[in-house]
Amino acid sequence: MKKLKKLIGKIISTIVIVIISALVYFSTDSFNEVYQPKNNYKESDYVREYCSGEIEYVLEDKTRVDCLTDEYAIEFDYAKKWAESIGQSLYYAKMTGKKPAVAIIMSSLDDEKYIERIKKTDENITIFEIKSKNFIE
């Protein structure tokens, strides 16, 4: 009877761990990126399509500017990564002497809220809005 209780306890613990792991996994960006529609481009696809300057410009510290033009250091990112894009664009601008800019890839009209957050954070960052290939109006 004692062995049976231990076995049941181990089974329940394992089930709880599996459920928690699944909940964490299914709420992460990696899960969402894997299960996006097949026609959704990668960030690098948008860089290649929209960058009119040097793609993946390498800085002294080995970081890479997505797109460096005569005027801007541009960080391309999906809208939900708006905060990360701000930091990167400001850093790249400082390191290159260019103006900071972000190219925000929008999946729906709802992503406009992220554009507004960028504007509220720093009015000196130029924002280029890109509608994703599977944009939902």
Residue pairs with C-beta under 8 A, 6 or more apart in sequence:
25 31
29 80
36 134
37 134
39 133
39 134
40 132
40 133
40 134
41 49
41 132
41 133
43 66
43 76
43 77
43 78
43 105
46 76
46 103
46 105
46 130
46 132
47 55
47 56
47 66
47 67
47 76
47 103
48 55
50 67
50 76
50 103
50 128
50 130
51 66
51 67
51 69
51 74
51 76
52 67
52 69
53 67
53 68
53 69
53 70
53 72
53 74
54 65
54 67
54 68
54 69
55 66
55 67
56 64
56 65
56 66
57 64
57 65
57 67
57 68
57 73
57 96
58 64
59 65
59 92
59 95
59 96
60 95
61 95
63 91
63 92
63 95
65 73
65 74
65 75
65 92
65 96
66 74
66 75
66 76
66 103
67 73
67 74
67 76
67 103
68 74
68 92
68 96
68 98
69 98
71 98
71 99
72 93
72 98
72 99
72 100
72 101
72 126
73 89
73 92
73 93
73 95
73 96
73 98
73 99
73 100
73 101
74 89
74 101
74 102
74 103
74 128
75 85
75 88
75 89
75 92
75 101
75 102
75 103
76 85
76 102
76 103
76 105
76 130
77 84
77 85
77 88
77 102
77 103
77 104
77 105
78 104
78 105
78 107
78 132
79 104
79 105
79 106
79 107
79 111
79 114
79 115
80 111
80 114
82 102
82 104
82 114
82 115
82 117
82 118
83 117
83 121
85 102
85 104
85 118
86 102
86 118
86 121
86 122
86 125
89 100
89 101
89 102
89 125
90 100
90 122
90 125
92 98
92 100
93 99
93 100
93 101
99 124
99 126
100 122
100 124
100 125
100 126
101 125
101 126
101 127
101 128
102 118
102 125
102 126
102 127
102 128
103 128
103 130
104 111
104 114
104 115
104 118
104 127
104 128
104 129
104 130
105 130
105 132
106 112
106 114
106 115
106 129
106 130
106 131
106 132
106 135
107 132
107 134
107 135
107 136
108 135
108 136
108 137
109 136
109 137
115 127
115 129
118 125
118 127
119 127
